[in-house]
């Protein structure tokens, strides 16, 4: 085993800070969007591009970013990503028009795609003892899950009391502190780089395939699923990603070695996490709308209304997941975790206009948070468990990619379901509109949200089933036995990420 880095816990602080910034940014901009749109004169048709420009660059370049981290060094990639993200955020905050704003968002996505896989793979190569690894991933998992809700609170505060520009400027101190800390504290273990030449065809095919997929779902939300461009994007993504898989099977130094994907535990993690994120993203969206439009909450009050979910996530991640991960098999944390989240989601199908926050919304959020925190934590760790150190960057990038694609699918799919249920309700109850049109509109919206939430319940149940079926490795308190089978390709002399306990 490589010697343990004495500064690893200090390093975790800066890695966690960077992760928090990336996750915050995903939700904080949503809150500020209406004000920014008005100030910069962005049309309704182009408004979604403030979100989409970031999603396309980030989602499309994640695998490339992970490979760059393996090739170039994770510390260097991490610091570069942070500096670039800070510069792009400054540009966004200072935007004077639509083009400057969209350019800044795309740049944020590019540097985020360098930063996110480098952060997770640094954890994977620095924490080698099983118990310590469980604690480190518990903290990381809590931030990855709860950071989005923190973004809603912070976004509400900044927009309400300062100005939407601060939702961008707030990233700069995060990035500067994390970059300086990383530069002075992080020491990457020797012999963990993958210096093989870059697989250019793989980079092109994966980037174009993922961009087409994310854009297809984003467009489906606004233009409909039968729109010609939407269908073309889906077809193109299938063709490009199939070509990518064929290329990776044949080239000598693939961008994404298929050994990373084909190991059943990691495959199960990527799939179940991606599905769970579909459910989570949809929920954030509907609850935000429900609380602000139906209940009349201010942005700040809405942010605070999400606190039970954050508390649940942190508790599930650090107190349940991290403590049990070295004692019980991951599937016994992931499957029940996703099921508990599904029960929390099931409670929310009972939403009505007059639903009590304390009586239904708060306990549902607590269950959701506890379940997700408990499941996310071992999933994050298992995604890089037993992988060869030279593949840590791309294995980490796959976690981020499954979450990013899941987020895009979740927003589009659940939004579409909600919109069609709302329209159907309005049509069926048109006669009520004459007496109280506002009440009818609110009831139709709630009907739409609950219809979509039923789908989210089903998706979480499938996540639990996948985790129970695919993930079959033992608890992560022993040596990396089952997940360490990747070396079958004859690379016994490669440095492995040791996962050992006592």
FISE-403988 format. One record per residue (C-alpha): x, z, y; residue in three letters. Coordinates in pm, whole numbers, padded with zeros to 5 digits, always signed. Each point is the difference from the previous one (the first is absolute). Layout:
N
XZYALA;...
END
This chain:
502
+00000+00000+00000UNK;+00119-00073+00355UNK;+00075+00314+00203UNK;-00289+00134+00204UNK;+00016-00069+00372UNK;+00014+00336+00185UNK;-00175-00149+00304UNK;-00291-00151-00191UNK;-00265+00242+00139UNK;+00107-00071+00357UNK;-00016-00369-00083UNK;-00357+00047-00129UNK;-00109+00125+00345UNK;+00107-00328+00164UNK;-00133-00219-00283UNK;-00336+00181+00021UNK;-00005-00038+00380UNK;+00051-00376-00031UNK;-00271-00026-00267UNK;-00240+00198+00221UNK;+00064-00241+00287UNK;-00079-00307-00214UNK;-00318+00155-00144UNK;-00113+00131+00341UNK;+00042-00343+00150UNK;-00242-00149-00254UNK;-00295+00208+00129UNK;+00100+00099+00354UNK;-00035-00358+00128UNK;-00358-00027-00133UNK;-00108+00279+00235UNK;+00175-00157+00301UNK;-00116-00356-00070UNK;-00320-00008+00212UNK;+00187+00123+00314UNK;+00297-00233-00059UNK;-00234-00296-00052UNK;-00171+00063+00333UNK;+00327+00051+00192UNK;+00178-00305-00138UNK;-00302-00231-00001UNK;+00014-00065-00375UNK;-00308-00191-00119UNK;-00226+00142-00273UNK;+00104-00288-00226UNK;+00370+00087+00035UNK;-00037+00379-00001UNK;+00053+00027-00375UNK;+00343-00165+00040UNK;+00137+00323+00149UNK;-00049+00149-00348UNK;+00053-00321-00200UNK;+00333-00100+00163UNK;+00148+00331-00117UNK;-00161-00012-00344UNK;+00122-00355-00073UNK;+00361+00064+00103UNK;+00015+00338-00174UNK;-00180-00102-00320UNK;+00173-00337-00026UNK;+00356+00127+00046UNK;-00005+00327-00198UNK;+00162-00138-00316UNK;+00265-00173+00209UNK;+00058+00328+00188UNK;+00040+00190-00326UNK;+00255-00252-00129UNK;+00193+00013+00330UNK;+00018+00381-00040UNK;+00149-00040-00350UNK;+00244-00266+00118UNK;+00100+00121+00346UNK;-00015+00375-00058UNK;-00308+00216+00040UNK;+00134+00215+00283UNK;+00098-00302+00210UNK;-00334-00172-00067UNK;-00187+00323+00083UNK;+00177+00052+00335UNK;-00035-00370+00094UNK;-00372+00014-00083UNK;-00045+00310+00218UNK;+00180-00146+00303UNK;-00191-00329-00031UNK;-00334+00183-00039UNK;+00070+00206+00314UNK;+00087-00314+00200UNK;-00314-00181-00122UNK;-00213+00307+00088UNK;+00146+00006+00353UNK;-00090-00369+00032UNK;-00357+00069-00118UNK;-00043+00290+00242UNK;+00126-00213+00288UNK;-00210-00306-00099UNK;-00142-00192+00297UNK;-00211-00245-00197UNK;-00135-00109-00338UNK;+00307-00199-00113UNK;+00243+00285+00076UNK;-00221+00250-00185UNK;-00035-00219-00311UNK;+00374-00076-00003UNK;+00082+00372+00024UNK;-00237+00079-00289UNK;+00156-00270-00220UNK;+00347+00137+00080UNK;-00114+00352-00089UNK;-00112-00141-00335UNK;+00337-00168-00061UNK;+00200+00319+00065UNK;-00257+00213-00184UNK;+00061-00219-00306UNK;+00372+00090+00017UNK;-00065+00367+00066UNK;-00269+00097-00253UNK;+00173-00108-00328UNK;+00338+00132+00125UNK;-00155+00344+00065UNK;-00155+00033-00347UNK;+00305-00137-00182UNK;+00230+00244+00188UNK;-00209+00285-00140UNK;+00021-00154-00346UNK;+00382-00019+00000UNK;+00067+00331+00185UNK;-00224+00239-00196UNK;+00118-00001-00361UNK;-00114+00341-00128UNK;-00357-00012-00137UNK;-00129+00314+00173UNK;+00155-00095+00334UNK;-00124-00356-00040UNK;-00354+00135-00055UNK;+00020+00204+00323UNK;+00146-00288+00202UNK;-00262-00247-00122UNK;-00271+00262+00058UNK;+00091+00013+00369UNK;+00033-00379+00019UNK;-00332-00052-00181UNK;-00181+00241+00234UNK;+00131-00192+00302UNK;-00080-00339-00153UNK;-00357+00114-00070UNK;-00076+00229+00294UNK;+00189-00183+00274UNK;-00284-00245+00054UNK;-00242+00279+00088UNK;+00260+00159+00233UNK;+00014-00341+00169UNK;-00373+00021+00073UNK;+00044+00338+00175UNK;+00308-00107+00196UNK;-00154-00339+00085UNK;-00312+00175+00130UNK;+00201+00240+00217UNK;+00229-00267+00145UNK;-00282-00247+00072UNK;-00236+00260+00146UNK;+00244+00201+00212UNK;+00289-00238+00076UNK;-00017-00374-00058UNK;-00011-00240-00297UNK;+00363-00099+00076UNK;+00112+00344-00120UNK;-00120-00083-00351UNK;+00300-00237-00005UNK;+00246+00206+00206UNK;-00052+00303-00226UNK;+00192-00183-00277UNK;+00322-00010+00206UNK;+00097+00373-00018UNK;-00090+00003-00373UNK;+00224-00302-00065UNK;+00293+00117+00214UNK;+00009+00350-00157UNK;-00034-00143-00354UNK;+00270-00266+00062UNK;+00252+00248+00147UNK;-00070+00252-00275UNK;+00031-00264-00272UNK;+00325-00135+00146UNK;+00169+00341-00001UNK;-00160+00166-00303UNK;-00081-00258-00269UNK;+00275-00086-00244UNK;-00103-00262-00251UNK;+00132+00057-00356UNK;+00280-00236-00097UNK;-00057-00283-00246UNK;-00373-00042+00060UNK;-00003-00336+00180UNK;-00108-00330-00148UNK;+00250-00255+00133UNK;-00145-00300-00183UNK;-00063-00304+00223UNK;-00339-00012+00173UNK;-00275-00190-00184UNK;-00114-00233+00283UNK;-00279-00181-00194UNK;-00135+00344-00103UNK;+00005+00120+00363UNK;-00186-00311+00124UNK;-00262-00002-00279UNK;-00071+00376+00010UNK;-00021+00012+00380UNK;-00233-00302+00026UNK;-00208+00118-00299UNK;-00050+00351+00139UNK;-00070-00128+00353UNK;-00264-00240-00138UNK;-00158+00282-00205UNK;-00013+00252+00288UNK;-00122-00264+00246UNK;-00266-00118-00247UNK;-00150+00349-00019UNK;+00030+00058+00374UNK;-00173-00329+00074UNK;-00271+00064-00261UNK;-00102+00306+00200UNK;-00067-00199+00319UNK;-00088-00351-00126UNK;-00156+00069-00341UNK;+00118-00056-00359UNK;-00119-00360-00024UNK;+00184-00111+00316UNK;+00222-00303-00081UNK;+00320+00156+00143UNK;-00066+00330-00183UNK;-00040-00179-00335UNK;+00309-00215+00070UNK;+00204+00315+00071UNK;-00106+00162-00329UNK;+00079-00314-00200UNK;+00337-00036+00177UNK;+00087+00366-00067UNK;-00078-00035-00373UNK;+00213-00317-00027UNK;+00291+00144+00203UNK;+00006+00336-00180UNK;-00023-00169-00342UNK;+00294-00223+00102UNK;+00182+00316+00115UNK;-00043+00169-00342UNK;+00123-00315-00180UNK;+00301-00019+00232UNK;+00087+00367-00053UNK;-00006-00048-00377UNK;+00255-00283+00024UNK;+00250+00077+00281UNK;+00316+00197-00070UNK;-00039+00254+00285UNK;-00376+00030+00067UNK;-00145+00154+00318UNK;-00238+00206-00215UNK;+00146+00042-00351UNK;-00298-00016-00238UNK;+00142+00305-00182UNK;-00116+00205+00304UNK;-00360-00121-00040UNK;-00031-00031-00376UNK;+00079+00364-00081UNK;-00353+00126-00073UNK;+00026+00327+00196UNK;+00112-00165+00322UNK;-00250-00286-00047UNK;-00275+00261-00042UNK;+00114+00182+00315UNK;+00003-00316+00217UNK;-00344-00103-00124UNK;-00172+00341+00024UNK;+00154+00076+00343UNK;-00103-00337+00139UNK;-00360+00054-00115UNK;-00013+00357+00133UNK;+00120-00121+00342UNK;-00286-00256+00006UNK;-00243+00293-00024UNK;+00190+00216+00254UNK;+00030-00267+00270UNK;-00367-00083-00021UNK;-00089+00367+00032UNK;+00217+00058+00311UNK;-00174-00292+00164UNK;-00358+00102-00085UNK;+00043+00369+00077UNK;+00159-00084+00337UNK;-00295-00227+00089UNK;-00259+00243-00139UNK;+00138+00297+00196UNK;+00048-00191+00327UNK;-00304-00231+00003UNK;-00265+00185-00202UNK;+00107+00358+00079UNK;+00136-00073+00352UNK;+00337+00176-00052UNK;+00280-00064+00252UNK;+00324-00159-00135UNK;+00174+00341+00007UNK;-00287+00177-00178UNK;-00005-00281-00259UNK;+00372+00051-00062UNK;-00048+00374-00054UNK;-00294-00071-00231UNK;+00254-00153-00241UNK;+00206+00323-00020UNK;-00155+00121-00331UNK;+00128-00319-00167UNK;+00353+00061+00133UNK;-00009+00364-00117UNK;-00121-00116-00342UNK;+00272-00266-00027UNK;+00282+00236+00096UNK;-00127+00266-00242UNK;-00048-00250-00284UNK;+00341-00156+00056UNK;+00222+00304+00055UNK;-00185+00279-00185UNK;-00157-00179-00298UNK;+00189-00328-00054UNK;+00351+00124+00077UNK;-00040+00324-00197UNK;-00147-00162-00311UNK;+00196-00325-00006UNK;+00292+00147-00195UNK;-00239+00167-00248UNK;-00277-00246-00083UNK;-00005-00378-00058UNK;-00074-00198+00321UNK;-00323-00147-00141UNK;-00145+00354-00023UNK;+00047+00029+00378UNK;-00081-00358+00103UNK;-00320-00060-00202UNK;-00169+00335+00088UNK;+00122-00041+00361UNK;-00167-00340+00037UNK;-00314+00135-00173UNK;-00020+00298+00239UNK;+00035-00244+00292UNK;-00280-00210-00153UNK;-00227+00310-00012UNK;+00079+00067+00369UNK;-00086-00361+00076UNK;-00320+00035-00206UNK;-00113+00283+00230UNK;+00037-00237+00296UNK;-00251-00245-00152UNK;-00259+00262+00110UNK;+00077-00056+00371UNK;-00302-00019+00231UNK;-00038-00004+00379UNK;-00048+00377+00015UNK;+00254+00098-00269UNK;+00171+00334+00068UNK;+00377-00025+00052UNK;+00069+00345-00151UNK;-00254-00043-00281UNK;+00109-00340-00136UNK;+00272-00187+00191UNK;+00254+00285+00003UNK;-00018+00091-00373UNK;+00004-00372-00092UNK;+00318-00049+00205UNK;+00165+00307-00153UNK;-00066-00133-00351UNK;+00119-00346+00097UNK;+00320+00136+00152UNK;+00075+00235-00290UNK;-00057-00277-00253UNK;+00202-00262+00186UNK;+00286+00241+00074UNK;+00022+00107-00364UNK;-00001-00362-00122UNK;+00221-00157+00271UNK;+00286+00242-00050UNK;+00092-00075-00364UNK;-00085-00368+00064UNK;+00256-00027+00282UNK;+00266+00163-00217UNK;-00084-00199-00313UNK;+00022-00328+00193UNK;+00379+00041+00016UNK;+00048+00231-00302UNK;+00257-00124-00248UNK;+00055-00327+00186UNK;+00358-00120+00028UNK;+00149+00103+00334UNK;+00068-00366+00089UNK;-00379-00063-00019UNK;-00112+00311+00197UNK;-00070-00200+00318UNK;-00226-00261-00159UNK;-00175+00264-00217UNK;-00073+00195+00321UNK;-00113-00318+00176UNK;-00252-00062-00280UNK;-00165+00338+00074UNK;-00032-00094+00366UNK;-00118-00352-00088UNK;-00276+00130-00232UNK;-00114+00237+00277UNK;+00014-00267+00272UNK;-00189-00259-00205UNK;-00244+00273-00108UNK;-00060+00088+00366UNK;-00070-00362+00095UNK;-00235-00048-00296UNK;-00174+00334+00065UNK;-00072-00071+00364UNK;-00132-00351-00067UNK;-00189+00062-00325UNK;-00173+00325+00097UNK;-00076-00123+00353UNK;-00168-00309-00141UNK;-00208+00207-00244UNK;-00101+00238+00282UNK;-00092-00284+00237UNK;-00222-00180-00254UNK;-00175+00328-00097UNK;-00063+00075+00370UNK;-00147-00348+00056UNK;-00221+00031-00311UNK;-00130+00339+00118UNK;-00080-00137+00349UNK;-00190-00293-00153UNK;-00200+00221-00240UNK;-00092+00255+00269UNK;-00048-00236+00295UNK;-00348+00144+00073UNK;+00156+00340+00084UNK;+00218-00161+00266UNK;-00295-00038+00239UNK;-00052+00377+00024UNK;+00363+00119+00007UNK;+00263-00276-00008UNK;+00293+00242+00054UNK;-00100+00219-00294UNK;-00046-00305-00224UNK;+00347-00129+00096UNK;+00161+00339-00080UNK;-00185+00024-00334UNK;+00106-00353-00091UNK;+00365+00082+00077UNK;-00009+00314-00215UNK;-00164-00201-00280UNK;+00288-00250+00026UNK;+00266+00273-00015UNK;-00154+00174-00303UNK;-00032-00331-00190UNK;+00371-00067+00056UNK;+00094+00359-00090UNK;-00171-00046-00341UNK;+00246-00283-00062UNK;+00287+00227+00104UNK;-00117+00257-00259UNK;+00016-00269-00271UNK;+00345-00117+00114UNK;+00138+00357-00018UNK;-00146+00041-00350UNK;+00184-00319-00106UNK;+00322+00142+00157UNK;-00041+00312-00216UNK;-00056-00214-00311UNK;+00314-00210+00069UNK;+00209+00314+00058UNK;-00126+00156-00325UNK;+00057-00320-00201UNK;+00324-00148+00135UNK;+00201+00307+00100UNK;+00130+00149-00324UNK;+00337+00152+00095UNK;+00061+00371-00058UNK;+00035+00255+00279UNK;+00289-00064+00239UNK;+00184+00320-00072UNK;+00218-00150-00271UNK;+00232-00298-00016UNK;-00130-00339+00092UNK;-00085-00113-00348UNK;-00301-00221+00004UNK;+00047-00140+00344UNK;+00364-00058-00056UNK;-00055-00284-00238UNK;+00072-00258+00266UNK;+00357-00045-00109UNK;-00104-00213-00292UNK;+00135-00298+00188UNK;+00351+00108-00091UNK;+00088+00177+00322UNK;+00106+00328-00167UNK;+00293+00031+00238UNK;-00228+00005+00309UNK;-00045+00325+00186UNK;-00343+00148-00077UNK;-00194+00233+00221UNK;+00037+00311-00212UNK;-00317+00203-00032UNK;+00110+00320-00167UNK;-00101+00357+00025UNK;+00188+00304-00105UNK;
END
